[in-house]
């Protein structure tokens, strides 16, 4: 896709600081201004797909497997004691690039930050939301 910045990186039309390149998924550094921590890495499927809900199983499996390996590398190479995996799908979830991507963010006891959403959503759903979800699988 010509206008997708991640496709441009994958196709070699834009520069990247590569962490890993595999057949179905790649990992690279975000732009320095958007890095949440030293070693913050983006994991992206090679095949263009807009978001989690439209991803094919191969791309999704490749991304989650690569995200795990990136997390293990963060522990081994950077001494990270934890990782946060962030993924947003859709503009209402604050997805800024319309190509599925996962942020793998290393964490340490002295980093002084949290990457957990605060405050919780104020949206109200009538009835039991988990029962509604479960009904979709019946």
C-alpha positions as CSV (number, residue, x, y, z in Angstrom):
1,X,0.0,0.0,0.0
2,X,1.7,3.2,-1.2
3,X,0.4,5.5,1.5
4,X,1.0,3.2,4.5
5,X,4.1,4.3,6.4
6,X,4.7,0.8,7.8
7,X,4.4,-0.8,4.3
8,X,6.9,1.8,3.1
9,X,9.3,0.6,5.8
10,X,8.7,-3.1,5.1
11,X,9.2,-2.5,1.3
12,X,12.5,-0.6,1.9
13,X,11.1,2.8,0.7
14,X,11.5,4.4,4.2
15,X,14.3,3.9,6.7
16,X,14.0,1.9,9.9
17,X,16.1,0.7,12.8
18,X,15.5,-3.0,12.4
19,X,15.3,-5.4,15.3
20,X,14.2,-8.5,13.3
21,X,12.8,-9.4,9.9
22,X,10.8,-12.6,9.3
23,X,8.6,-14.0,6.6
24,X,5.3,-12.8,8.0
25,X,6.2,-10.2,10.7
26,X,8.9,-7.6,11.3
27,X,10.2,-5.7,14.3
28,X,11.7,-2.2,14.3
29,X,12.1,0.9,16.5
30,X,9.4,3.6,16.6
31,X,10.3,7.1,15.7
32,X,12.5,8.5,18.6
33,X,9.9,11.1,19.6
34,X,7.3,8.4,20.2
35,X,9.5,5.9,22.1
36,X,7.9,5.1,25.5
37,X,11.1,3.5,26.9
38,X,14.6,2.5,25.8
39,X,14.2,-0.5,23.4
40,X,10.5,0.1,22.7
41,X,9.8,-1.9,19.6
42,X,7.0,-2.1,17.0
43,X,6.0,-5.6,15.7
44,X,4.1,-5.4,12.4
45,X,2.8,-8.0,10.0
46,X,4.4,-8.0,6.5
47,X,1.0,-8.2,4.9
48,X,-0.9,-5.0,5.1
49,X,-4.0,-5.3,7.3
50,X,-5.7,-2.4,8.9
51,X,-6.2,-3.7,12.5
52,X,-6.6,-6.7,14.8
53,X,-10.2,-7.3,13.7
54,X,-9.2,-7.7,10.0
55,X,-6.0,-9.6,10.5
56,X,-5.5,-13.0,8.9
57,X,-4.5,-15.9,11.3
58,X,-1.0,-16.3,9.9
59,X,-0.2,-12.6,10.3
60,X,-1.6,-12.5,13.8
61,X,0.2,-15.6,14.9
62,X,3.5,-14.4,13.4
63,X,3.1,-11.0,15.2
64,X,2.4,-12.5,18.6
65,X,5.2,-15.0,18.3
66,X,7.6,-12.3,17.3
67,X,6.4,-10.0,20.1
68,X,7.2,-12.8,22.6
69,X,10.7,-13.2,21.2
70,X,11.2,-9.4,21.3
71,X,10.1,-9.4,25.0
72,X,12.6,-12.2,25.7
73,X,15.3,-10.3,24.0
74,X,14.5,-7.2,26.1
75,X,14.9,-9.2,29.2
76,X,18.2,-10.7,28.1
77,X,19.8,-7.7,26.3
78,X,18.4,-4.8,28.3
79,X,17.7,-6.3,31.7
80,X,14.0,-5.5,31.5
81,X,12.0,-7.1,34.3
82,X,8.7,-6.8,32.5
83,X,7.1,-5.9,29.2
84,X,3.8,-4.3,28.2
85,X,2.2,-5.3,24.9
86,X,0.0,-2.5,23.5
87,X,-2.3,-2.7,20.5
88,X,-5.1,-0.3,19.4
89,X,-7.6,-1.0,16.7
90,X,-9.6,1.8,15.2
91,X,-9.6,5.6,15.6
92,X,-11.7,5.4,18.8
93,X,-8.9,3.3,20.3
94,X,-6.4,5.9,19.3
95,X,-4.8,3.8,16.5
96,X,-2.6,6.4,14.6
97,X,-1.3,4.2,11.8
98,X,-3.9,2.1,9.9
99,X,-1.6,-1.0,9.7
100,X,-1.9,-3.6,12.5
101,X,1.0,-3.1,14.9
102,X,2.0,-4.1,18.5
103,X,4.1,-1.9,20.8
104,X,6.4,-4.1,22.9
105,X,7.6,-1.8,25.7
106,X,10.2,-2.9,28.2
107,X,9.8,-2.1,31.9
108,X,12.1,-1.8,34.9
109,X,11.4,-1.2,38.6
110,X,12.9,2.3,38.4
111,X,11.3,3.5,35.2
112,X,8.7,5.6,37.0
113,X,5.8,5.0,34.6
114,X,2.9,2.8,33.9
115,X,1.4,1.9,30.6
116,X,-2.0,0.8,31.9
117,X,-5.0,2.9,30.9
118,X,-6.3,5.3,33.5
119,X,-9.0,6.1,34.3
120,X,-11.3,3.2,33.2
121,X,-13.9,3.8,30.5
122,X,-17.0,5.7,31.5
123,X,-19.1,3.9,28.8
124,X,-22.2,2.1,30.2
125,X,-23.6,-1.1,28.6
126,X,-27.1,-2.2,29.4
127,X,-27.1,-5.7,30.9
128,X,-24.1,-8.0,31.6
129,X,-21.4,-7.2,28.9
130,X,-19.7,-10.5,29.4
131,X,-22.9,-12.4,28.9
132,X,-23.5,-10.4,25.7
133,X,-19.9,-11.3,24.5
134,X,-20.4,-15.0,25.4
135,X,-23.6,-15.1,23.4
136,X,-21.6,-14.3,20.2
137,X,-19.8,-17.6,20.6
138,X,-22.9,-19.8,20.9
